[in-house]
């Protein structure tokens, strides 16, 4: 069973050596004091994290189910709901950079996370990845390069996801297509030419496929203005560890805005894709047609999990740009502006070089 967690920014873990606040050390299972260097191990539970029975939550508890409360700050600009575990005097929204006001804290219920992937990269390493990326961009404005050198503006965020497991079975009817080739003569300017033409021989196919579907990941963050790029959303879920609120220290945690019911609906679409892949493999041949598939999911379970991302935003000439780093793998994706004047002078330089070359050739 999950421990009864109090997720409140006023309840902190103090350093046993100097009394300062301990924060999670990425890439470890330890808390560290940034002042004196004292480290404290996060005790690991021996039991595996719990898979919750889905139907019970949907039927008995409902889509607004929760087992605890959390302190949240709502960004008035982009709508993100964010929980910050450490004390702070001022804080900006991790998505859009707008100021968050501590007096606006509200308590909301949520389904406790069952597991998380702790940050494997610290801020220094993430900033180095961003700096290298900026350095590889041709014609990047000087303002962007300054942003890469800045010591603030980069925040670690735990993004909420639903994961779904189930026993999947599907009875299907379809067709198997096998390629064969026929020779055909075609006319050309020089006479006739023999050409191989591919055709498909279709035959009926039916059967049943079944298997276990493990960890269908559904993003539970539904930002209207900002969406985390698909390129960085690949985590090794085998590295999930039991949830402990100590891992949240020093990072922002976002509450899910996609309900369990909505997430389950999206997971069925993903399960359907998996079933169709299994069916095509079962039919065999060179190509397949699926006329009908009766898909059933049994023994469905779910988890609420938190996955690590570093986010930064910056403005250039009134427009907002963002970049994202996977906090486990270091994968990066971002948008960036170009400097008009750098492109202009580069093109001008090319024209001058060509003109000089033509003069000397003559």
Buried (B, 14 or more C-beta within 10 A) or exposed (E): EBEEBEBBBEEBBEBEBEEBBBBBBBBBBBBBBEEEEBEBEBEEEEEEBBBBBBEEBBEEBEEEBEBBBBBBBBBEBBBBBBBBBBEEEEBBBBBBBEEBEBEEBEEEEBBBBBBBBBBBBBBEBBBBBBBEBBEEBEBBBEEBEEBBEEEEBBBBBBBBBBBBBBEBBBBBBBBBBEEEEEEEEEEEEEEEEEEEEEEEEBEEBEEEBEEEBEBBBBBBBBBEEBEBBEEBBEBEBEEBBBBBBBBBBBBBBBBBBBBBBBBBEBBBEBBBEBBBEBBBEBBEBEEBEBEEBEBEBEEBBBBBBBBBBBBBBBEBEEEBBBBBBBBBBBBBBBEBBEBEEBEEEEEEEEEEEEEEEEEEEE
